[in-house]
Amino acid sequence: MFIYKYHRMTTKVSGIGITEYRFENMRDVIDKYANDGWRYVGFVPVLQRGNGYIEEIELIFEKEKS
């Protein structure tokens, strides 16, 4: 059996004329959880704009229940 943990991330929006949506430090977050024994399994969009840009996601981690 597995247990799950979720980490919500919000985009940083930047740019003039051309808007750029970026999730900062995502690799650092994944590495932090991995060092604590969690395995990254994917993400789920939580908040999406009408134009299709994803503003918030939840990273999903799992590990075996001990």
PQR file with spaces between the fields and no chain letter, atoms N, CA, C, O and H, PARSE charges and radii, in Angstrom:
ATOM       1  N    MET     1       0.849   -1.184    0.000 -0.4000 1.5000
ATOM       2  CA   MET     1       0.000    0.000    0.000 -0.0000 2.0000
ATOM       3  C    MET     1       0.894    1.247    0.000  0.5500 1.7000
ATOM       4  O    MET     1       1.966    1.258    0.605 -0.5500 1.4000
ATOM       5  N    PHE     2       0.434    2.286   -0.686 -0.4000 1.5000
ATOM       6  CA   PHE     2       1.189    3.524   -0.796 -0.0000 2.0000
ATOM       7  C    PHE     2       0.463    4.666   -0.081  0.5500 1.7000
ATOM       8  O    PHE     2      -0.761    4.658    0.054 -0.5500 1.4000
ATOM       9  H    PHE     2      -0.437    2.277   -1.177  0.4000 1.0000
ATOM      10  N    ILE     3       1.246    5.644    0.373 -0.4000 1.5000
ATOM      11  CA   ILE     3       0.691    6.897    0.870 -0.0000 2.0000
ATOM      12  C    ILE     3       1.151    7.994   -0.082  0.5500 1.7000
ATOM      13  O    ILE     3       2.193    7.880   -0.727 -0.5500 1.4000
ATOM      14  H    ILE     3       2.240    5.650    0.263  0.4000 1.0000
ATOM      15  N    TYR     4       0.360    9.055   -0.156 -0.4000 1.5000
ATOM      16  CA   TYR     4       0.633   10.119   -1.120 -0.0000 2.0000
ATOM      17  C    TYR     4       0.763   11.466   -0.427  0.5500 1.7000
ATOM      18  O    TYR     4       0.149   11.723    0.608 -0.5500 1.4000
ATOM      19  H    TYR     4      -0.486    9.149    0.368  0.4000 1.0000
ATOM      20  N    LYS     5       1.583   12.312   -1.032 -0.4000 1.5000
ATOM      21  CA   LYS     5       1.769   13.683   -0.558 -0.0000 2.0000
ATOM      22  C    LYS     5       1.675   14.590   -1.787  0.5500 1.7000
ATOM      23  O    LYS     5       2.114   14.228   -2.879 -0.5500 1.4000
ATOM      24  H    LYS     5       2.082   12.103   -1.873  0.4000 1.0000
ATOM      25  N    TYR     6       1.097   15.770   -1.586 -0.4000 1.5000
ATOM      26  CA   TYR     6       0.887   16.715   -2.687 -0.0000 2.0000
ATOM      27  C    TYR     6       1.558   18.044   -2.355  0.5500 1.7000
ATOM      28  O    TYR     6       1.508   18.511   -1.217 -0.5500 1.4000
ATOM      29  H    TYR     6       0.741   16.065   -0.699  0.4000 1.0000
ATOM      30  N    HIS     7       2.181   18.641   -3.356 -0.4000 1.5000
ATOM      31  CA   HIS     7       2.851   19.926   -3.174 -0.0000 2.0000
ATOM      32  C    HIS     7       2.334   20.874   -4.263  0.5500 1.7000
ATOM      33  O    HIS     7       2.538   20.630   -5.452 -0.5500 1.4000
ATOM      34  H    HIS     7       2.221   18.262   -4.280  0.4000 1.0000
ATOM      35  N    ARG     8       1.668   21.952   -3.850 -0.4000 1.5000
ATOM      36  CA   ARG     8       1.110   22.905   -4.810 -0.0000 2.0000
ATOM      37  C    ARG     8       2.157   23.929   -5.227  0.5500 1.7000
ATOM      38  O    ARG     8       2.894   24.461   -4.398 -0.5500 1.4000
ATOM      39  H    ARG     8       1.502   22.150   -2.884  0.4000 1.0000
ATOM      40  N    MET     9       2.207   24.193   -6.532 -0.4000 1.5000
ATOM      41  CA   MET     9       3.129   25.189   -7.080 -0.0000 2.0000
ATOM      42  C    MET     9       2.347   26.178   -7.932  0.5500 1.7000
ATOM      43  O    MET     9       1.421   25.803   -8.653 -0.5500 1.4000
ATOM      44  H    MET     9       1.608   23.760   -7.206  0.4000 1.0000
ATOM      45  N    THR    10       2.736   27.452   -7.839 -0.4000 1.5000
ATOM      46  CA   THR    10       2.118   28.523   -8.612 -0.0000 2.0000
ATOM      47  C    THR    10       3.148   29.081   -9.587  0.5500 1.7000
ATOM      48  O    THR    10       4.331   29.174   -9.262 -0.5500 1.4000
ATOM      49  H    THR    10       3.488   27.756   -7.254  0.4000 1.0000
ATOM      50  N    THR    11       2.697   29.449  -10.779 -0.4000 1.5000
ATOM      51  CA   THR    11       3.617   29.968  -11.791 -0.0000 2.0000
ATOM      52  C    THR    11       4.085   31.373  -11.448  0.5500 1.7000
ATOM      53  O    THR    11       3.405   32.132  -10.757 -0.5500 1.4000
ATOM      54  H    THR    11       1.735   29.372  -11.043  0.4000 1.0000
ATOM      55  N    LYS    12       5.252   31.688  -11.947 -0.4000 1.5000
ATOM      56  CA   LYS    12       5.749   33.063  -11.961 -0.0000 2.0000
ATOM      57  C    LYS    12       5.477   33.567  -13.368  0.5500 1.7000
ATOM      58  O    LYS    12       5.890   32.946  -14.349 -0.5500 1.4000
ATOM      59  H    LYS    12       5.804   31.072  -12.508  0.4000 1.0000
ATOM      60  N    VAL    13       4.787   34.685  -13.464 -0.4000 1.5000
ATOM      61  CA   VAL    13       4.447   35.258  -14.762 -0.0000 2.0000
ATOM      62  C    VAL    13       5.396   36.400  -15.042  0.5500 1.7000
ATOM      63  O    VAL    13       5.614   37.255  -14.184 -0.5500 1.4000
ATOM      64  H    VAL    13       4.452   35.189  -12.668  0.4000 1.0000
ATOM      65  N    SER    14       5.972   36.421  -16.256 -0.4000 1.5000
ATOM      66  CA   SER    14       6.891   37.492  -16.622 -0.0000 2.0000
ATOM      67  C    SER    14       6.766   37.775  -18.117  0.5500 1.7000
ATOM      68  O    SER    14       6.074   37.071  -18.852 -0.5500 1.4000
ATOM      69  H    SER    14       5.795   35.726  -16.953  0.4000 1.0000
ATOM      70  N    GLY    15       7.447   38.810  -18.529 -0.4000 1.5000
ATOM      71  CA   GLY    15       7.484   39.140  -19.942 -0.0000 2.0000
ATOM      72  C    GLY    15       6.698   40.395  -20.280  0.5500 1.7000
ATOM      73  O    GLY    15       5.736   40.756  -19.602 -0.5500 1.4000
ATOM      74  H    GLY    15       8.009   39.382  -17.932  0.4000 1.0000
ATOM      75  N    ILE    16       7.132   41.044  -21.341 -0.4000 1.5000
ATOM      76  CA   ILE    16       6.442   42.220  -21.876 -0.0000 2.0000
ATOM      77  C    ILE    16       6.098   41.884  -23.319  0.5500 1.7000
ATOM      78  O    ILE    16       6.981   41.580  -24.121 -0.5500 1.4000
ATOM      79  H    ILE    16       7.913   40.751  -21.892  0.4000 1.0000
ATOM      80  N    GLY    17       4.826   41.939  -23.640 -0.4000 1.5000
ATOM      81  CA   GLY    17       4.402   41.576  -24.997 -0.0000 2.0000
ATOM      82  C    GLY    17       4.131   40.086  -25.109  0.5500 1.7000
ATOM      83  O    GLY    17       3.033   39.672  -25.483 -0.5500 1.4000
ATOM      84  H    GLY    17       4.109   42.186  -22.988  0.4000 1.0000
ATOM      85  N    ILE    18       5.121   39.294  -24.788 -0.4000 1.5000
ATOM      86  CA   ILE    18       4.967   37.838  -24.775 -0.0000 2.0000
ATOM      87  C    ILE    18       5.019   37.398  -23.320  0.5500 1.7000
ATOM      88  O    ILE    18       6.020   37.601  -22.633 -0.5500 1.4000
ATOM      89  H    ILE    18       6.013   39.630  -24.484  0.4000 1.0000
ATOM      90  N    THR    19       3.928   36.794  -22.859 -0.4000 1.5000
ATOM      91  CA   THR    19       3.841   36.377  -21.464 -0.0000 2.0000
ATOM      92  C    THR    19       4.463   34.997  -21.306  0.5500 1.7000
ATOM      93  O    THR    19       4.240   34.098  -22.117 -0.5500 1.4000
ATOM      94  H    THR    19       3.115   36.630  -23.417  0.4000 1.0000
ATOM      95  N    GLU    20       5.239   34.854  -20.259 -0.4000 1.5000
ATOM      96  CA   GLU    20       5.897   33.578  -19.978 -0.0000 2.0000
ATOM      97  C    GLU    20       5.433   33.080  -18.620  0.5500 1.7000
ATOM      98  O    GLU    20       5.488   33.810  -17.630 -0.5500 1.4000
ATOM      99  H    GLU    20       5.420   35.584  -19.601  0.4000 1.0000
ATOM     100  N    TYR    21       4.975   31.831  -18.576 -0.4000 1.5000
ATOM     101  CA   TYR    21       4.553   31.192  -17.329 -0.0000 2.0000
ATOM     102  C    TYR    21       5.609   30.154  -16.976  0.5500 1.7000
ATOM     103  O    TYR    21       5.955   29.302  -17.794 -0.5500 1.4000
ATOM     104  H    TYR    21       4.930   31.238  -19.380  0.4000 1.0000
ATOM     105  N    ARG    22       6.123   30.235  -15.736 -0.4000 1.5000
ATOM     106  CA   ARG    22       7.233   29.364  -15.350 -0.0000 2.0000
ATOM     107  C    ARG    22       7.043   28.870  -13.914  0.5500 1.7000
ATOM     108  O    ARG    22       6.728   29.651  -13.016 -0.5500 1.4000
ATOM     109  H    ARG    22       5.842   30.928  -15.072  0.4000 1.0000
ATOM     110  N    PHE    23       7.235   27.575  -13.714 -0.4000 1.5000
ATOM     111  CA   PHE    23       7.239   27.010  -12.363 -0.0000 2.0000
ATOM     112  C    PHE    23       8.688   27.010  -11.890  0.5500 1.7000
ATOM     113  O    PHE    23       9.509   26.238  -12.385 -0.5500 1.4000
ATOM     114  H    PHE    23       7.491   26.941  -14.444  0.4000 1.0000
ATOM     115  N    GLU    24       8.997   27.877  -10.934 -0.4000 1.5000
ATOM     116  CA   GLU    24      10.376   27.993  -10.463 -0.0000 2.0000
ATOM     117  C    GLU    24      10.680   26.962   -9.384  0.5500 1.7000
ATOM     118  O    GLU    24       9.811   26.604   -8.588 -0.5500 1.4000
ATOM     119  H    GLU    24       8.330   28.504  -10.532  0.4000 1.0000
ATOM     120  N    ASN    25      11.911   26.496   -9.367 -0.4000 1.5000
ATOM     121  CA   ASN    25      12.423   25.577   -8.345 -0.0000 2.0000
ATOM     122  C    ASN    25      11.712   24.229   -8.317  0.5500 1.7000
ATOM     123  O    ASN    25      11.735   23.551   -7.289 -0.5500 1.4000
ATOM     124  H    ASN    25      12.616   26.787  -10.013  0.4000 1.0000
ATOM     125  N    MET    26      11.088   23.825   -9.404 -0.4000 1.5000
ATOM     126  CA   MET    26      10.382   22.551   -9.415 -0.0000 2.0000
ATOM     127  C    MET    26      11.345   21.386   -9.185  0.5500 1.7000
ATOM     128  O    MET    26      11.026   20.464   -8.434 -0.5500 1.4000
ATOM     129  H    MET    26      11.069   24.375  -10.239  0.4000 1.0000
ATOM     130  N    ARG    27      12.495   21.416   -9.807 -0.4000 1.5000
ATOM     131  CA   ARG    27      13.478   20.333   -9.622 -0.0000 2.0000
ATOM     132  C    ARG    27      13.981   20.285   -8.188  0.5500 1.7000
ATOM     133  O    ARG    27      14.212   19.204   -7.645 -0.5500 1.4000
ATOM     134  H    ARG    27      12.754   22.165  -10.417  0.4000 1.0000
ATOM     135  N    ASP    28      14.151   21.441   -7.577 -0.4000 1.5000
ATOM     136  CA   ASP    28      14.580   21.475   -6.172 -0.0000 2.0000
ATOM     137  C    ASP    28      13.539   20.822   -5.268  0.5500 1.7000
ATOM     138  O    ASP    28      13.886   20.089   -4.342 -0.5500 1.4000
ATOM     139  H    ASP    28      13.964   22.319   -8.018  0.4000 1.0000
ATOM     140  N    VAL    29      12.262   21.092   -5.538 -0.4000 1.5000
ATOM     141  CA   VAL    29      11.178   20.501   -4.744 -0.0000 2.0000
ATOM     142  C    VAL    29      11.172   18.980   -4.922  0.5500 1.7000
ATOM     143  O    VAL    29      11.065   18.242   -3.943 -0.5500 1.4000
ATOM     144  H    VAL    29      11.980   21.688   -6.290  0.4000 1.0000
ATOM     145  N    ILE    30      11.284   18.513   -6.162 -0.4000 1.5000
ATOM     146  CA   ILE    30      11.298   17.072   -6.428 -0.0000 2.0000
ATOM     147  C    ILE    30      12.493   16.414   -5.748  0.5500 1.7000
ATOM     148  O    ILE    30      12.353   15.346   -5.152 -0.5500 1.4000
ATOM     149  H    ILE    30      11.370   19.113   -6.958  0.4000 1.0000
ATOM     150  N    ASP    31      13.664   17.038   -5.830 -0.4000 1.5000
ATOM     151  CA   ASP    31      14.865   16.492   -5.180 -0.0000 2.0000
ATOM     152  C    ASP    31      14.698   16.440   -3.662  0.5500 1.7000
ATOM     153  O    ASP    31      15.124   15.475   -3.027 -0.5500 1.4000
ATOM     154  H    ASP    31      13.778   17.905   -6.314  0.4000 1.0000
ATOM     155  N    LYS    32      14.085   17.462   -3.080 -0.4000 1.5000
ATOM     156  CA   LYS    32      13.866   17.499   -1.626 -0.0000 2.0000
ATOM     157  C    LYS    32      12.999   16.327   -1.183  0.5500 1.7000
ATOM     158  O    LYS    32      13.328   15.635   -0.219 -0.5500 1.4000
ATOM     159  H    LYS    32      13.739   18.245   -3.595  0.4000 1.0000
ATOM     160  N    TYR    33      11.894   16.106   -1.887 -0.4000 1.5000
ATOM     161  CA   TYR    33      11.018   14.989   -1.536 -0.0000 2.0000
ATOM     162  C    TYR    33      11.711   13.647   -1.765  0.5500 1.7000
ATOM     163  O    TYR    33      11.544   12.721   -0.971 -0.5500 1.4000
ATOM     164  H    TYR    33      11.627   16.668   -2.669  0.4000 1.0000
ATOM     165  N    ALA    34      12.483   13.537   -2.838 -0.4000 1.5000
ATOM     166  CA   ALA    34      13.205   12.288   -3.121 -0.0000 2.0000
ATOM     167  C    ALA    34      14.198   11.976   -2.002  0.5500 1.7000
ATOM     168  O    ALA    34      14.346   10.818   -1.612 -0.5500 1.4000
ATOM     169  H    ALA    34      12.618   14.289   -3.483  0.4000 1.0000
ATOM     170  N    ASN    35      14.873   12.990   -1.490 -0.4000 1.5000
ATOM     171  CA   ASN    35      15.814   12.787   -0.384 -0.0000 2.0000
ATOM     172  C    ASN    35      15.112   12.329    0.889  0.5500 1.7000
ATOM     173  O    ASN    35      15.732   11.713    1.757 -0.5500 1.4000
ATOM     174  H    ASN    35      14.754   13.931   -1.807  0.4000 1.0000
ATOM     175  N    ASP    36      13.819   12.629    1.000 -0.4000 1.5000
ATOM     176  CA   ASP    36      13.030   12.200    2.158 -0.0000 2.0000
ATOM     177  C    ASP    36      12.325   10.866    1.915  0.5500 1.7000
ATOM     178  O    ASP    36      11.505   10.438    2.728 -0.5500 1.4000
ATOM     179  H    ASP    36      13.316   13.129    0.295  0.4000 1.0000
ATOM     180  N    GLY    37      12.643   10.207    0.794 -0.4000 1.5000
ATOM     181  CA   GLY    37      12.095    8.882    0.518 -0.0000 2.0000
ATOM     182  C    GLY    37      10.837    8.847   -0.338  0.5500 1.7000
ATOM     183  O    GLY    37      10.250    7.783   -0.532 -0.5500 1.4000
ATOM     184  H    GLY    37      13.309   10.554    0.133  0.4000 1.0000
ATOM     185  N    TRP    38      10.417   10.000   -0.850 -0.4000 1.5000
ATOM     186  CA   TRP    38       9.220   10.065   -1.689 -0.0000 2.0000
ATOM     187  C    TRP    38       9.597    9.899   -3.155  0.5500 1.7000
ATOM     188  O    TRP    38      10.673   10.330   -3.570 -0.5500 1.4000
ATOM     189  H    TRP    38      10.894   10.865   -0.692  0.4000 1.0000
ATOM     190  N    ARG    39       8.725    9.280   -3.940 -0.4000 1.5000
ATOM     191  CA   ARG    39       8.932    9.103   -5.375 -0.0000 2.0000
ATOM     192  C    ARG    39       7.948   10.009   -6.114  0.5500 1.7000
ATOM     193  O    ARG    39       6.751   10.001   -5.829 -0.5500 1.4000
ATOM     194  H    ARG    39       7.852    8.930   -3.602  0.4000 1.0000
ATOM     195  N    TYR    40       8.468   10.792   -7.071 -0.4000 1.5000
ATOM     196  CA   TYR    40       7.619   11.675   -7.879 -0.0000 2.0000
ATOM     197  C    TYR    40       6.830   10.813   -8.858  0.5500 1.7000
ATOM     198  O    TYR    40       7.413    9.988   -9.561 -0.5500 1.4000
ATOM     199  H    TYR    40       9.441   10.798   -7.303  0.4000 1.0000
ATOM     200  N    VAL    41       5.502   10.995   -8.913 -0.4000 1.5000
ATOM     201  CA   VAL    41       4.679   10.213   -9.831 -0.0000 2.0000
ATOM     202  C    VAL    41       3.982   11.047  -10.898  0.5500 1.7000
ATOM     203  O    VAL    41       3.504   10.492  -11.888 -0.5500 1.4000
ATOM     204  H    VAL    41       5.028   11.665   -8.342  0.4000 1.0000
ATOM     205  N    GLY    42       3.910   12.366  -10.723 -0.4000 1.5000
ATOM     206  CA   GLY    42       3.276   13.189  -11.747 -0.0000 2.0000
ATOM     207  C    GLY    42       2.714   14.474  -11.173  0.5500 1.7000
ATOM     208  O    GLY    42       2.996   14.842  -10.032 -0.5500 1.4000
ATOM     209  H    GLY    42       4.297   12.816   -9.918  0.4000 1.0000
ATOM     210  N    PHE    43       1.906   15.154  -11.990 -0.4000 1.5000
ATOM     211  CA   PHE    43       1.283   16.401  -11.532 -0.0000 2.0000
ATOM     212  C    PHE    43      -0.129   16.490  -12.067  0.5500 1.7000
ATOM     213  O    PHE    43      -0.491   15.828  -13.039 -0.5500 1.4000
ATOM     214  H    PHE    43       1.677   14.855  -12.917  0.4000 1.0000
ATOM     215  N    VAL    44      -0.922   17.329  -11.407 -0.4000 1.5000
ATOM     216  CA   VAL    44      -2.295   17.586  -11.814 -0.0000 2.0000
ATOM     217  C    VAL    44      -2.472   19.096  -11.911  0.5500 1.7000
ATOM     218  O    VAL    44      -2.140   19.809  -10.964 -0.5500 1.4000
ATOM     219  H    VAL    44      -0.628   17.867  -10.617  0.4000 1.0000
ATOM     220  N    PRO    45      -2.990   19.607  -13.038 -0.5600 1.5000
ATOM     221  CA   PRO    45      -3.297   21.037  -13.105  0.2800 2.0000
ATOM     222  C    PRO    45      -4.425   21.357  -12.128  0.5500 1.7000
ATOM     223  O    PRO    45      -5.429   20.647  -12.077 -0.5500 1.4000
ATOM     224  N    VAL    46      -4.255   22.431  -11.351 -0.4000 1.5000
ATOM     225  CA   VAL    46      -5.251   22.815  -10.355 -0.0000 2.0000
ATOM     226  C    VAL    46      -5.986   24.078  -10.786  0.5500 1.7000
ATOM     227  O    VAL    46      -7.188   24.213  -10.559 -0.5500 1.4000
ATOM     228  H    VAL    46      -3.439   23.007  -11.392  0.4000 1.0000
ATOM     229  N    LEU    47      -5.257   25.002  -11.410 -0.4000 1.5000
ATOM     230  CA   LEU    47      -5.856   26.260  -11.859 -0.0000 2.0000
ATOM     231  C    LEU    47      -5.363   26.558  -13.267  0.5500 1.7000
ATOM     232  O    LEU    47      -4.160   26.638  -13.518 -0.5500 1.4000
ATOM     233  H    LEU    47      -4.281   24.892  -11.595  0.4000 1.0000
ATOM     234  N    GLN    48      -6.320   26.720  -14.186 -0.4000 1.5000
ATOM     235  CA   GLN    48      -5.964   26.964  -15.580 -0.0000 2.0000
ATOM     236  C    GLN    48      -6.742   28.164  -16.092  0.5500 1.7000
ATOM     237  O    GLN    48      -7.941   28.292  -15.845 -0.5500 1.4000
ATOM     238  H    GLN    48      -7.297   26.654  -13.983  0.4000 1.0000
ATOM     239  N    ARG    49      -6.048   29.042  -16.807 -0.4000 1.5000
ATOM     240  CA   ARG    49      -6.692   30.240  -17.374 -0.0000 2.0000
ATOM     241  C    ARG    49      -7.548   29.854  -18.581  0.5500 1.7000
ATOM     242  O    ARG    49      -7.402   28.765  -19.136 -0.5500 1.4000
ATOM     243  H    ARG    49      -5.073   28.938  -17.007  0.4000 1.0000
ATOM     244  N    GLY    50      -8.430   30.748  -18.973 -0.4000 1.5000
ATOM     245  CA   GLY    50      -9.285   30.507  -20.131 -0.0000 2.0000
ATOM     246  C    GLY    50      -8.514   30.350  -21.429  0.5500 1.7000
ATOM     247  O    GLY    50      -8.998   29.727  -22.374 -0.5500 1.4000
ATOM     248  H    GLY    50      -8.549   31.633  -18.522  0.4000 1.0000
ATOM     249  N    ASN    51      -7.296   30.925  -21.476 -0.4000 1.5000
ATOM     250  CA   ASN    51      -6.479   30.817  -22.686 -0.0000 2.0000
ATOM     251  C    ASN    51      -5.650   29.535  -22.714  0.5500 1.7000
ATOM     252  O    ASN    51      -4.875   29.314  -23.645 -0.5500 1.4000
ATOM     253  H    ASN    51      -6.903   31.431  -20.708  0.4000 1.0000
ATOM     254  N    GLY    52      -5.815   28.683  -21.685 -0.4000 1.5000
ATOM     255  CA   GLY    52      -5.131   27.387  -21.668 -0.0000 2.0000
ATOM     256  C    GLY    52      -3.879   27.332  -20.829  0.5500 1.7000
ATOM     257  O    GLY    52      -3.359   26.243  -20.581 -0.5500 1.4000
ATOM     258  H    GLY    52      -6.445   28.863  -20.929  0.4000 1.0000
ATOM     259  N    TYR    53      -3.373   28.472  -20.380 -0.4000 1.5000
ATOM     260  CA   TYR    53      -2.156   28.476  -19.575 -0.0000 2.0000
ATOM     261  C    TYR    53      -2.440   27.951  -18.169  0.5500 1.7000
ATOM     262  O    TYR    53      -3.405   28.358  -17.522 -0.5500 1.4000
ATOM     263  H    TYR    53      -3.795   29.356  -20.581  0.4000 1.0000
ATOM     264  N    ILE    54      -1.598   27.055  -17.718 -0.4000 1.5000
ATOM     265  CA   ILE    54      -1.743   26.478  -16.385 -0.0000 2.0000
ATOM     266  C    ILE    54      -1.035   27.383  -15.387  0.5500 1.7000
ATOM     267  O    ILE    54       0.147   27.687  -15.549 -0.5500 1.4000
ATOM     268  H    ILE    54      -0.814   26.724  -18.243  0.4000 1.0000
ATOM     269  N    GLU    55      -1.763   27.816  -14.347 -0.4000 1.5000
ATOM     270  CA   GLU    55      -1.196   28.714  -13.346 -0.0000 2.0000
ATOM     271  C    GLU    55      -0.784   27.997  -12.073  0.5500 1.7000
ATOM     272  O    GLU    55       0.156   28.424  -11.402 -0.5500 1.4000
ATOM     273  H    GLU    55      -2.723   27.569  -14.216  0.4000 1.0000
ATOM     274  N    GLU    56      -1.473   26.908  -11.728 -0.4000 1.5000
ATOM     275  CA   GLU    56      -1.125   26.156  -10.524 -0.0000 2.0000
ATOM     276  C    GLU    56      -1.189   24.665  -10.817  0.5500 1.7000
ATOM     277  O    GLU    56      -2.052   24.191  -11.557 -0.5500 1.4000
ATOM     278  H    GLU    56      -2.236   26.561  -12.273  0.4000 1.0000
ATOM     279  N    ILE    57      -0.253   23.940  -10.217 -0.4000 1.5000
ATOM     280  CA   ILE    57      -0.245   22.485  -10.320 -0.0000 2.0000
ATOM     281  C    ILE    57       0.000   21.896   -8.940  0.5500 1.7000
ATOM     282  O    ILE    57       0.473   22.584   -8.035 -0.5500 1.4000
ATOM     283  H    ILE    57       0.448   24.324   -9.616  0.4000 1.0000
ATOM     284  N    GLU    58      -0.323   20.626   -8.789 -0.4000 1.5000
ATOM     285  CA   GLU    58       0.070   19.891   -7.599 -0.0000 2.0000
ATOM     286  C    GLU    58       0.975   18.758   -8.036  0.5500 1.7000
ATOM     287  O    GLU    58       0.589   17.919   -8.851 -0.5500 1.4000
ATOM     288  H    GLU    58      -0.706   20.067   -9.525  0.4000 1.0000
ATOM     289  N    LEU    59       2.186   18.737   -7.489 -0.4000 1.5000
ATOM     290  CA   LEU    59       3.103   17.634   -7.721 -0.0000 2.0000
ATOM     291  C    LEU    59       2.667   16.491   -6.813  0.5500 1.7000
ATOM     292  O    LEU    59       2.294   16.723   -5.663 -0.5500 1.4000
ATOM     293  H    LEU    59       2.500   19.418   -6.828  0.4000 1.0000
ATOM     294  N    ILE    60       2.708   15.274   -7.313 -0.4000 1.5000
ATOM     295  CA   ILE    60       2.256   14.113   -6.552 -0.0000 2.0000
ATOM     296  C    ILE    60       3.454   13.213   -6.260  0.5500 1.7000
ATOM     297  O    ILE    60       4.236   12.870   -7.146 -0.5500 1.4000
ATOM     298  H    ILE    60       3.011   15.087   -8.247  0.4000 1.0000
ATOM     299  N    PHE    61       3.567   12.844   -4.983 -0.4000 1.5000
ATOM     300  CA   PHE    61       4.646   11.975   -4.527 -0.0000 2.0000
ATOM     301  C    PHE    61       4.046   10.783   -3.788  0.5500 1.7000
ATOM     302  O    PHE    61       2.980   10.891   -3.182 -0.5500 1.4000
ATOM     303  H    PHE    61       2.931   13.123   -4.263  0.4000 1.0000
ATOM     304  N    GLU    62       4.737    9.648   -3.844 -0.4000 1.5000
ATOM     305  CA   GLU    62       4.262    8.464   -3.123 -0.0000 2.0000
ATOM     306  C    GLU    62       5.421    7.747   -2.461  0.5500 1.7000
ATOM     307  O    GLU    62       6.576    7.883   -2.863 -0.5500 1.4000
ATOM     308  H    GLU    62       5.603    9.560   -4.337  0.4000 1.0000
ATOM     309  N    LYS    63       5.082    6.979   -1.435 -0.4000 1.5000
ATOM     310  CA   LYS    63       6.037    6.042   -0.843 -0.0000 2.0000
ATOM     311  C    LYS    63       5.258    4.944   -0.161  0.5500 1.7000
ATOM     312  O    LYS    63       4.091    5.116    0.191 -0.5500 1.4000
ATOM     313  H    LYS    63       4.144    6.868   -1.109  0.4000 1.0000
ATOM     314  N    GLU    64       5.913    3.814    0.020 -0.4000 1.5000
ATOM     315  CA   GLU    64       5.234    2.683    0.637 -0.0000 2.0000
ATOM     316  C    GLU    64       4.963    2.972    2.094  0.5500 1.7000
ATOM     317  O    GLU    64       5.799    3.515    2.816 -0.5500 1.4000
ATOM     318  H    GLU    64       6.861    3.675   -0.266  0.4000 1.0000
ATOM     319  N    LYS    65       3.769    2.593    2.502 -0.4000 1.5000
ATOM     320  CA   LYS    65       3.385    2.770    3.905 -0.0000 2.0000
ATOM     321  C    LYS    65       4.172    1.771    4.744  0.5500 1.7000
ATOM     322  O    LYS    65       4.240    0.585    4.422 -0.5500 1.4000
ATOM     323  H    LYS    65       3.090    2.152    1.916  0.4000 1.0000
ATOM     324  N    SER    66       4.768    2.274    5.830 -0.4000 1.5000
ATOM     325  CA   SER    66       5.580    1.372    6.654 -0.0000 2.0000
ATOM     326  C    SER    66       4.828    0.870    7.863  0.5500 1.7000
ATOM     327  O    SER    66       5.375    0.102    8.655 -0.5500 1.4000
ATOM     328  H    SER    66       4.713    3.237    6.092  0.4000 1.0000
